[in-house]
Amino acid sequence: MNTLDVFVEKGIKIGQEKGRQEGRQEGRREKTENAVRNLVKASILTDEQIAAALEVTVDYVVRIRKELESEN
């Protein structure tokens, strides 16, 4: 294996790890958004309570609430 092959292999491994990290982050974002949507739909908590429980901003909860309202 020559030097170029070593660098290519290292680049591939770095790219794969970055892809996995981005995938995990996207999965967490989707999970959080779904949780916010479900709690907003259930109408049992205030926006502030939802934000505190899911560690997001109140503005984020308000934006999701508005999206849900516009869908109906």
PDB file of N, CA, C and O in Angstrom:
ATOM      1  N   MET A   1       0.861  -1.160   0.000  1.00  0.00           N
ATOM      2  CA  MET A   1       0.000   0.000   0.000  1.00  0.00           C
ATOM      3  C   MET A   1       0.914   1.231   0.000  1.00  0.00           C
ATOM      4  O   MET A   1       1.787   1.376   0.855  1.00  0.00           O
ATOM      5  N   ASN A   2       0.690   2.105  -0.975  1.00  0.00           N
ATOM      6  CA  ASN A   2       1.522   3.299  -1.034  1.00  0.00           C
ATOM      7  C   ASN A   2       0.906   4.445  -0.225  1.00  0.00           C
ATOM      8  O   ASN A   2      -0.184   4.310   0.331  1.00  0.00           O
ATOM      9  N   THR A   3       1.608   5.554  -0.171  1.00  0.00           N
ATOM     10  CA  THR A   3       1.179   6.696   0.634  1.00  0.00           C
ATOM     11  C   THR A   3      -0.181   7.216   0.187  1.00  0.00           C
ATOM     12  O   THR A   3      -1.016   7.552   1.027  1.00  0.00           O
ATOM     13  N   LEU A   4      -0.417   7.289  -1.109  1.00  0.00           N
ATOM     14  CA  LEU A   4      -1.707   7.766  -1.617  1.00  0.00           C
ATOM     15  C   LEU A   4      -2.841   6.868  -1.127  1.00  0.00           C
ATOM     16  O   LEU A   4      -3.891   7.360  -0.713  1.00  0.00           O
ATOM     17  N   ASP A   5      -2.634   5.581  -1.172  1.00  0.00           N
ATOM     18  CA  ASP A   5      -3.655   4.634  -0.707  1.00  0.00           C
ATOM     19  C   ASP A   5      -3.974   4.843   0.775  1.00  0.00           C
ATOM     20  O   ASP A   5      -5.129   4.767   1.191  1.00  0.00           O
ATOM     21  N   VAL A   6      -2.932   5.107   1.556  1.00  0.00           N
ATOM     22  CA  VAL A   6      -3.122   5.335   2.994  1.00  0.00           C
ATOM     23  C   VAL A   6      -3.986   6.571   3.206  1.00  0.00           C
ATOM     24  O   VAL A   6      -4.919   6.549   4.009  1.00  0.00           O
ATOM     25  N   PHE A   7      -3.676   7.653   2.486  1.00  0.00           N
ATOM     26  CA  PHE A   7      -4.455   8.884   2.625  1.00  0.00           C
ATOM     27  C   PHE A   7      -5.889   8.718   2.132  1.00  0.00           C
ATOM     28  O   PHE A   7      -6.819   9.264   2.726  1.00  0.00           O
ATOM     29  N   VAL A   8      -6.066   7.976   1.062  1.00  0.00           N
ATOM     30  CA  VAL A   8      -7.414   7.729   0.539  1.00  0.00           C
ATOM     31  C   VAL A   8      -8.221   6.931   1.554  1.00  0.00           C
ATOM     32  O   VAL A   8      -9.380   7.244   1.824  1.00  0.00           O
ATOM     33  N   GLU A   9      -7.607   5.909   2.107  1.00  0.00           N
ATOM     34  CA  GLU A   9      -8.290   5.078   3.109  1.00  0.00           C
ATOM     35  C   GLU A   9      -8.663   5.910   4.336  1.00  0.00           C
ATOM     36  O   GLU A   9      -9.767   5.786   4.867  1.00  0.00           O
ATOM     37  N   LYS A  10      -7.738   6.755   4.780  1.00  0.00           N
ATOM     38  CA  LYS A  10      -8.003   7.611   5.934  1.00  0.00           C
ATOM     39  C   LYS A  10      -9.138   8.588   5.606  1.00  0.00           C
ATOM     40  O   LYS A  10     -10.009   8.828   6.442  1.00  0.00           O
ATOM     41  N   GLY A  11      -9.132   9.147   4.405  1.00  0.00           N
ATOM     42  CA  GLY A  11     -10.193  10.070   3.988  1.00  0.00           C
ATOM     43  C   GLY A  11     -11.548   9.384   3.954  1.00  0.00           C
ATOM     44  O   GLY A  11     -12.554   9.969   4.355  1.00  0.00           O
ATOM     45  N   ILE A  12     -11.577   8.164   3.486  1.00  0.00           N
ATOM     46  CA  ILE A  12     -12.829   7.402   3.449  1.00  0.00           C
ATOM     47  C   ILE A  12     -13.353   7.173   4.857  1.00  0.00           C
ATOM     48  O   ILE A  12     -14.546   7.335   5.114  1.00  0.00           O
ATOM     49  N   LYS A  13     -12.456   6.792   5.778  1.00  0.00           N
ATOM     50  CA  LYS A  13     -12.873   6.554   7.160  1.00  0.00           C
ATOM     51  C   LYS A  13     -13.387   7.831   7.813  1.00  0.00           C
ATOM     52  O   LYS A  13     -14.386   7.802   8.532  1.00  0.00           O
ATOM     53  N   ILE A  14     -12.718   8.942   7.568  1.00  0.00           N
ATOM     54  CA  ILE A  14     -13.168  10.223   8.121  1.00  0.00           C
ATOM     55  C   ILE A  14     -14.544  10.584   7.553  1.00  0.00           C
ATOM     56  O   ILE A  14     -15.425  11.030   8.288  1.00  0.00           O
ATOM     57  N   GLY A  15     -14.719  10.393   6.264  1.00  0.00           N
ATOM     58  CA  GLY A  15     -16.003  10.685   5.621  1.00  0.00           C
ATOM     59  C   GLY A  15     -17.127   9.816   6.159  1.00  0.00           C
ATOM     60  O   GLY A  15     -18.239  10.294   6.378  1.00  0.00           O
ATOM     61  N   GLN A  16     -16.840   8.555   6.369  1.00  0.00           N
ATOM     62  CA  GLN A  16     -17.850   7.649   6.909  1.00  0.00           C
ATOM     63  C   GLN A  16     -18.252   8.052   8.316  1.00  0.00           C
ATOM     64  O   GLN A  16     -19.437   8.044   8.651  1.00  0.00           O
ATOM     65  N   GLU A  17     -17.272   8.406   9.143  1.00  0.00           N
ATOM     66  CA  GLU A  17     -17.573   8.819  10.514  1.00  0.00           C
ATOM     67  C   GLU A  17     -18.384  10.108  10.523  1.00  0.00           C
ATOM     68  O   GLU A  17     -19.328  10.251  11.299  1.00  0.00           O
ATOM     69  N   LYS A  18     -18.016  11.031   9.668  1.00  0.00           N
ATOM     70  CA  LYS A  18     -18.775  12.290   9.582  1.00  0.00           C
ATOM     71  C   LYS A  18     -20.213  12.007   9.156  1.00  0.00           C
ATOM     72  O   LYS A  18     -21.148  12.603   9.692  1.00  0.00           O
ATOM     73  N   GLY A  19     -20.389  11.116   8.211  1.00  0.00           N
ATOM     74  CA  GLY A  19     -21.723  10.737   7.765  1.00  0.00           C
ATOM     75  C   GLY A  19     -22.551  10.114   8.878  1.00  0.00           C
ATOM     76  O   GLY A  19     -23.739  10.404   9.021  1.00  0.00           O
ATOM     77  N   ARG A  20     -21.916   9.258   9.660  1.00  0.00           N
ATOM     78  CA  ARG A  20     -22.621   8.642  10.796  1.00  0.00           C
ATOM     79  C   ARG A  20     -23.030   9.700  11.814  1.00  0.00           C
ATOM     80  O   ARG A  20     -24.150   9.675  12.326  1.00  0.00           O
ATOM     81  N   GLN A  21     -22.120  10.631  12.108  1.00  0.00           N
ATOM     82  CA  GLN A  21     -22.432  11.696  13.065  1.00  0.00           C
ATOM     83  C   GLN A  21     -23.593  12.560  12.571  1.00  0.00           C
ATOM     84  O   GLN A  21     -24.500  12.887  13.337  1.00  0.00           O
ATOM     85  N   GLU A  22     -23.560  12.921  11.304  1.00  0.00           N
ATOM     86  CA  GLU A  22     -24.638  13.733  10.735  1.00  0.00           C
ATOM     87  C   GLU A  22     -25.960  12.969  10.766  1.00  0.00           C
ATOM     88  O   GLU A  22     -27.013  13.551  11.024  1.00  0.00           O
ATOM     89  N   GLY A  23     -25.901  11.679  10.506  1.00  0.00           N
ATOM     90  CA  GLY A  23     -27.105  10.853  10.549  1.00  0.00           C
ATOM     91  C   GLY A  23     -27.699  10.782  11.945  1.00  0.00           C
ATOM     92  O   GLY A  23     -28.916  10.853  12.118  1.00  0.00           O
ATOM     93  N   ARG A  24     -26.833  10.641  12.938  1.00  0.00           N
ATOM     94  CA  ARG A  24     -27.309  10.615  14.329  1.00  0.00           C
ATOM     95  C   ARG A  24     -27.930  11.958  14.709  1.00  0.00           C
ATOM     96  O   ARG A  24     -28.977  12.000  15.356  1.00  0.00           O
ATOM     97  N   GLN A  25     -27.289  13.051  14.310  1.00  0.00           N
ATOM     98  CA  GLN A  25     -27.822  14.380  14.618  1.00  0.00           C
ATOM     99  C   GLN A  25     -29.189  14.572  13.965  1.00  0.00           C
ATOM    100  O   GLN A  25     -30.115  15.077  14.599  1.00  0.00           O
ATOM    101  N   GLU A  26     -29.314  14.178  12.721  1.00  0.00           N
ATOM    102  CA  GLU A  26     -30.593  14.317  12.016  1.00  0.00           C
ATOM    103  C   GLU A  26     -31.663  13.467  12.690  1.00  0.00           C
ATOM    104  O   GLU A  26     -32.809  13.897  12.823  1.00  0.00           O
ATOM    105  N   GLY A  27     -31.291  12.268  13.114  1.00  0.00           N
ATOM    106  CA  GLY A  27     -32.234  11.401  13.816  1.00  0.00           C
ATOM    107  C   GLY A  27     -32.716  12.016  15.119  1.00  0.00           C
ATOM    108  O   GLY A  27     -33.897  11.931  15.456  1.00  0.00           O
ATOM    109  N   ARG A  28     -31.790  12.640  15.856  1.00  0.00           N
ATOM    110  CA  ARG A  28     -32.183  13.309  17.099  1.00  0.00           C
ATOM    111  C   ARG A  28     -33.112  14.491  16.819  1.00  0.00           C
ATOM    112  O   ARG A  28     -34.086  14.702  17.541  1.00  0.00           O
ATOM    113  N   ARG A  29     -32.813  15.258  15.774  1.00  0.00           N
ATOM    114  CA  ARG A  29     -33.682  16.389  15.414  1.00  0.00           C
ATOM    115  C   ARG A  29     -35.087  15.908  15.067  1.00  0.00           C
ATOM    116  O   ARG A  29     -36.077  16.494  15.504  1.00  0.00           O
ATOM    117  N   GLU A  30     -35.166  14.845  14.284  1.00  0.00           N
ATOM    118  CA  GLU A  30     -36.472  14.307  13.894  1.00  0.00           C
ATOM    119  C   GLU A  30     -37.232  13.788  15.114  1.00  0.00           C
ATOM    120  O   GLU A  30     -38.437  14.003  15.239  1.00  0.00           O
ATOM    121  N   LYS A  31     -36.524  13.109  16.004  1.00  0.00           N
ATOM    122  CA  LYS A  31     -37.157  12.571  17.206  1.00  0.00           C
ATOM    123  C   LYS A  31     -37.697  13.703  18.079  1.00  0.00           C
ATOM    124  O   LYS A  31     -38.813  13.621  18.590  1.00  0.00           O
ATOM    125  N   THR A  32     -36.906  14.749  18.245  1.00  0.00           N
ATOM    126  CA  THR A  32     -37.337  15.895  19.045  1.00  0.00           C
ATOM    127  C   THR A  32     -38.533  16.577  18.400  1.00  0.00           C
ATOM    128  O   THR A  32     -39.496  16.919  19.085  1.00  0.00           O
ATOM    129  N   GLU A  33     -38.480  16.778  17.093  1.00  0.00           N
ATOM    130  CA  GLU A  33     -39.598  17.427  16.401  1.00  0.00           C
ATOM    131  C   GLU A  33     -40.871  16.601  16.542  1.00  0.00           C
ATOM    132  O   GLU A  33     -41.943  17.153  16.792  1.00  0.00           O
ATOM    133  N   ASN A  34     -40.763  15.303  16.387  1.00  0.00           N
ATOM    134  CA  ASN A  34     -41.938  14.440  16.538  1.00  0.00           C
ATOM    135  C   ASN A  34     -42.493  14.506  17.950  1.00  0.00           C
ATOM    136  O   ASN A  34     -43.709  14.518  18.142  1.00  0.00           O
ATOM    137  N   ALA A  35     -41.612  14.548  18.936  1.00  0.00           N
ATOM    138  CA  ALA A  35     -42.062  14.640  20.328  1.00  0.00           C
ATOM    139  C   ALA A  35     -42.785  15.953  20.572  1.00  0.00           C
ATOM    140  O   ALA A  35     -43.828  15.976  21.226  1.00  0.00           O
ATOM    141  N   VAL A  36     -42.238  17.055  20.049  1.00  0.00           N
ATOM    142  CA  VAL A  36     -42.894  18.362  20.189  1.00  0.00           C
ATOM    143  C   VAL A  36     -44.262  18.320  19.522  1.00  0.00           C
ATOM    144  O   VAL A  36     -45.255  18.750  20.107  1.00  0.00           O
ATOM    145  N   ARG A  37     -44.313  17.807  18.306  1.00  0.00           N
ATOM    146  CA  ARG A  37     -45.590  17.723  17.588  1.00  0.00           C
ATOM    147  C   ARG A  37     -46.622  16.923  18.386  1.00  0.00           C
ATOM    148  O   ARG A  37     -47.775  17.336  18.511  1.00  0.00           O
ATOM    149  N   ASN A  38     -46.206  15.793  18.916  1.00  0.00           N
ATOM    150  CA  ASN A  38     -47.139  14.950  19.665  1.00  0.00           C
ATOM    151  C   ASN A  38     -47.646  15.652  20.923  1.00  0.00           C
ATOM    152  O   ASN A  38     -48.832  15.570  21.243  1.00  0.00           O
ATOM    153  N   LEU A  39     -46.759  16.337  21.634  1.00  0.00           N
ATOM    154  CA  LEU A  39     -47.184  17.036  22.844  1.00  0.00           C
ATOM    155  C   LEU A  39     -48.077  18.229  22.520  1.00  0.00           C
ATOM    156  O   LEU A  39     -49.032  18.504  23.245  1.00  0.00           O
ATOM    157  N   VAL A  40     -47.776  18.931  21.445  1.00  0.00           N
ATOM    158  CA  VAL A  40     -48.636  20.048  21.036  1.00  0.00           C
ATOM    159  C   VAL A  40     -50.023  19.519  20.671  1.00  0.00           C
ATOM    160  O   VAL A  40     -51.037  20.088  21.072  1.00  0.00           O
ATOM    161  N   LYS A  41     -50.057  18.434  19.913  1.00  0.00           N
ATOM    162  CA  LYS A  41     -51.346  17.846  19.516  1.00  0.00           C
ATOM    163  C   LYS A  41     -52.146  17.377  20.726  1.00  0.00           C
ATOM    164  O   LYS A  41     -53.372  17.480  20.737  1.00  0.00           O
ATOM    165  N   ALA A  42     -51.465  16.868  21.736  1.00  0.00           N
ATOM    166  CA  ALA A  42     -52.158  16.374  22.927  1.00  0.00           C
ATOM    167  C   ALA A  42     -52.760  17.507  23.747  1.00  0.00           C
ATOM    168  O   ALA A  42     -53.694  17.289  24.518  1.00  0.00           O
ATOM    169  N   SER A  43     -52.233  18.712  23.584  1.00  0.00           N
ATOM    170  CA  SER A  43     -52.755  19.913  24.261  1.00  0.00           C
ATOM    171  C   SER A  43     -52.854  19.757  25.774  1.00  0.00           C
ATOM    172  O   SER A  43     -53.800  20.245  26.392  1.00  0.00           O
ATOM    173  N   ILE A  44     -51.889  19.087  26.359  1.00  0.00           N
ATOM    174  CA  ILE A  44     -51.929  18.912  27.813  1.00  0.00           C
ATOM    175  C   ILE A  44     -50.876  19.761  28.530  1.00  0.00           C
ATOM    176  O   ILE A  44     -50.917  19.912  29.751  1.00  0.00           O
ATOM    177  N   LEU A  45     -49.936  20.312  27.762  1.00  0.00           N
ATOM    178  CA  LEU A  45     -48.875  21.126  28.337  1.00  0.00           C
ATOM    179  C   LEU A  45     -48.801  22.477  27.636  1.00  0.00           C
ATOM    180  O   LEU A  45     -49.218  22.617  26.486  1.00  0.00           O
ATOM    181  N   THR A  46     -48.269  23.460  28.337  1.00  0.00           N
ATOM    182  CA  THR A  46     -48.041  24.757  27.710  1.00  0.00           C
ATOM    183  C   THR A  46     -46.789  24.669  26.836  1.00  0.00           C
ATOM    184  O   THR A  46     -46.006  23.724  26.938  1.00  0.00           O
ATOM    185  N   ASP A  47     -46.622  25.665  25.986  1.00  0.00           N
ATOM    186  CA  ASP A  47     -45.425  25.699  25.151  1.00  0.00           C
ATOM    187  C   ASP A  47     -44.166  25.744  26.017  1.00  0.00           C
ATOM    188  O   ASP A  47     -43.156  25.122  25.689  1.00  0.00           O
ATOM    189  N   GLU A  48     -44.233  26.476  27.110  1.00  0.00           N
ATOM    190  CA  GLU A  48     -43.090  26.583  28.016  1.00  0.00           C
ATOM    191  C   GLU A  48     -42.762  25.234  28.656  1.00  0.00           C
ATOM    192  O   GLU A  48     -41.591  24.884  28.806  1.00  0.00           O
ATOM    193  N   GLN A  49     -43.782  24.488  29.027  1.00  0.00           N
ATOM    194  CA  GLN A  49     -43.569  23.176  29.630  1.00  0.00           C
ATOM    195  C   GLN A  49     -42.973  22.202  28.615  1.00  0.00           C
ATOM    196  O   GLN A  49     -42.071  21.429  28.939  1.00  0.00           O
ATOM    197  N   ILE A  50     -43.482  22.247  27.394  1.00  0.00           N
ATOM    198  CA  ILE A  50     -42.956  21.376  26.336  1.00  0.00           C
ATOM    199  C   ILE A  50     -41.488  21.710  26.080  1.00  0.00           C
ATOM    200  O   ILE A  50     -40.645  20.818  25.989  1.00  0.00           O
ATOM    201  N   ALA A  51     -41.196  22.997  25.967  1.00  0.00           N
ATOM    202  CA  ALA A  51     -39.817  23.428  25.711  1.00  0.00           C
ATOM    203  C   ALA A  51     -38.890  22.963  26.824  1.00  0.00           C
ATOM    204  O   ALA A  51     -37.795  22.469  26.556  1.00  0.00           O
ATOM    205  N   ALA A  52     -39.318  23.117  28.060  1.00  0.00           N
ATOM    206  CA  ALA A  52     -38.484  22.710  29.189  1.00  0.00           C
ATOM    207  C   ALA A  52     -38.287  21.197  29.210  1.00  0.00           C
ATOM    208  O   ALA A  52     -37.181  20.721  29.465  1.00  0.00           O
ATOM    209  N   ALA A  53     -39.338  20.447  28.946  1.00  0.00           N
ATOM    210  CA  ALA A  53     -39.258  18.989  29.003  1.00  0.00           C
ATOM    211  C   ALA A  53     -38.343  18.424  27.910  1.00  0.00           C
ATOM    212  O   ALA A  53     -37.630  17.446  28.131  1.00  0.00           O
ATOM    213  N   LEU A  54     -38.374  19.047  26.743  1.00  0.00           N
ATOM    214  CA  LEU A  54     -37.608  18.515  25.616  1.00  0.00           C
ATOM    215  C   LEU A  54     -36.322  19.288  25.334  1.00  0.00           C
ATOM    216  O   LEU A  54     -35.621  19.021  24.358  1.00  0.00           O
ATOM    217  N   GLU A  55     -36.028  20.253  26.209  1.00  0.00           N
ATOM    218  CA  GLU A  55     -34.806  21.042  26.097  1.00  0.00           C
ATOM    219  C   GLU A  55     -34.682  21.726  24.738  1.00  0.00           C
ATOM    220  O   GLU A  55     -33.643  21.647  24.083  1.00  0.00           O
ATOM    221  N   VAL A  56     -35.757  22.397  24.324  1.00  0.00           N
ATOM    222  CA  VAL A  56     -35.777  23.213  23.118  1.00  0.00           C
ATOM    223  C   VAL A  56     -36.262  24.604  23.517  1.00  0.00           C
ATOM    224  O   VAL A  56     -36.661  24.828  24.659  1.00  0.00           O
ATOM    225  N   THR A  57     -36.223  25.520  22.580  1.00  0.00           N
ATOM    226  CA  THR A  57     -36.688  26.864  22.885  1.00  0.00           C
ATOM    227  C   THR A  57     -38.202  26.947  22.751  1.00  0.00           C
ATOM    228  O   THR A  57     -38.828  26.156  22.045  1.00  0.00           O
ATOM    229  N   VAL A  58     -38.764  27.911  23.437  1.00  0.00           N
ATOM    230  CA  VAL A  58     -40.205  28.156  23.315  1.00  0.00           C
ATOM    231  C   VAL A  58     -40.518  28.567  21.879  1.00  0.00           C
ATOM    232  O   VAL A  58     -41.555  28.181  21.340  1.00  0.00           O
ATOM    233  N   ASP A  59     -39.648  29.331  21.263  1.00  0.00           N
ATOM    234  CA  ASP A  59     -39.852  29.737  19.869  1.00  0.00           C
ATOM    235  C   ASP A  59     -39.966  28.527  18.946  1.00  0.00           C
ATOM    236  O   ASP A  59     -40.761  28.532  18.006  1.00  0.00           O
ATOM    237  N   TYR A  60     -39.181  27.501  19.212  1.00  0.00           N
ATOM    238  CA  TYR A  60     -39.240  26.279  18.407  1.00  0.00           C
ATOM    239  C   TYR A  60     -40.611  25.619  18.555  1.00  0.00           C
ATOM    240  O   TYR A  60     -41.209  25.187  17.569  1.00  0.00           O
ATOM    241  N   VAL A  61     -41.098  25.546  19.786  1.00  0.00           N
ATOM    242  CA  VAL A  61     -42.411  24.942  20.035  1.00  0.00           C
ATOM    243  C   VAL A  61     -43.497  25.765  19.350  1.00  0.00           C
ATOM    244  O   VAL A  61     -44.414  25.208  18.747  1.00  0.00           O
ATOM    245  N   VAL A  62     -43.394  27.073  19.442  1.00  0.00           N
ATOM    246  CA  VAL A  62     -44.380  27.959  18.807  1.00  0.00           C
ATOM    247  C   VAL A  62     -44.372  27.749  17.291  1.00  0.00           C
ATOM    248  O   VAL A  62     -45.429  27.700  16.661  1.00  0.00           O
ATOM    249  N   ARG A  63     -43.179  27.625  16.712  1.00  0.00           N
ATOM    250  CA  ARG A  63     -43.082  27.404  15.255  1.00  0.00           C
ATOM    251  C   ARG A  63     -43.747  26.091  14.859  1.00  0.00           C
ATOM    252  O   ARG A  63     -44.467  26.037  13.862  1.00  0.00           O
ATOM    253  N   ILE A  64     -43.513  25.036  15.630  1.00  0.00           N
ATOM    254  CA  ILE A  64     -44.141  23.741  15.347  1.00  0.00           C
ATOM    255  C   ILE A  64     -45.655  23.858  15.499  1.00  0.00           C
ATOM    256  O   ILE A  64     -46.403  23.321  14.682  1.00  0.00           O
ATOM    257  N   ARG A  65     -46.110  24.554  16.534  1.00  0.00           N
ATOM    258  CA  ARG A  65     -47.550  24.741  16.752  1.00  0.00           C
ATOM    259  C   ARG A  65     -48.178  25.444  15.538  1.00  0.00           C
ATOM    260  O   ARG A  65     -49.239  25.037  15.065  1.00  0.00           O
ATOM    261  N   LYS A  66     -47.529  26.482  15.045  1.00  0.00           N
ATOM    262  CA  LYS A  66     -48.045  27.213  13.875  1.00  0.00           C
ATOM    263  C   LYS A  66     -48.065  26.332  12.628  1.00  0.00           C
ATOM    264  O   LYS A  66     -48.995  26.409  11.826  1.00  0.00           O
ATOM    265  N   GLU A  67     -47.036  25.491  12.466  1.00  0.00           N
ATOM    266  CA  GLU A  67     -47.023  24.566  11.329  1.00  0.00           C
ATOM    267  C   GLU A  67     -48.201  23.610  11.409  1.00  0.00           C
ATOM    268  O   GLU A  67     -48.863  23.347  10.406  1.00  0.00           O
ATOM    269  N   LEU A  68     -48.459  23.092  12.596  1.00  0.00           N
ATOM    270  CA  LEU A  68     -49.580  22.164  12.773  1.00  0.00           C
ATOM    271  C   LEU A  68     -50.914  22.851  12.487  1.00  0.00           C
ATOM    272  O   LEU A  68     -51.798  22.268  11.858  1.00  0.00           O
ATOM    273  N   GLU A  69     -51.054  24.091  12.953  1.00  0.00           N
ATOM    274  CA  GLU A  69     -52.290  24.821  12.715  1.00  0.00           C
ATOM    275  C   GLU A  69     -52.513  25.084  11.232  1.00  0.00           C
ATOM    276  O   GLU A  69     -53.644  25.031  10.749  1.00  0.00           O
ATOM    277  N   SER A  70     -51.432  25.366  10.512  1.00  0.00           N
ATOM    278  CA  SER A  70     -51.558  25.642   9.078  1.00  0.00           C
ATOM    279  C   SER A  70     -51.856  24.377   8.281  1.00  0.00           C
ATOM    280  O   SER A  70     -52.394  24.448   7.176  1.00  0.00           O
ATOM    281  N   GLU A  71     -51.508  23.219   8.841  1.00  0.00           N
ATOM    282  CA  GLU A  71     -51.799  21.944   8.173  1.00  0.00           C
ATOM    283  C   GLU A  71     -53.280  21.599   8.268  1.00  0.00           C
ATOM    284  O   GLU A  71     -53.803  20.862   7.432  1.00  0.00           O
ATOM    285  N   ASN A  72     -53.949  22.125   9.274  1.00  0.00           N
ATOM    286  CA  ASN A  72     -55.368  21.793   9.484  1.00  0.00           C
ATOM    287  C   ASN A  72     -56.272  22.723   8.770  1.00  0.00           C
ATOM    288  O   ASN A  72     -57.492  22.578   8.846  1.00  0.00           O
TER     289      ASN A  72
END
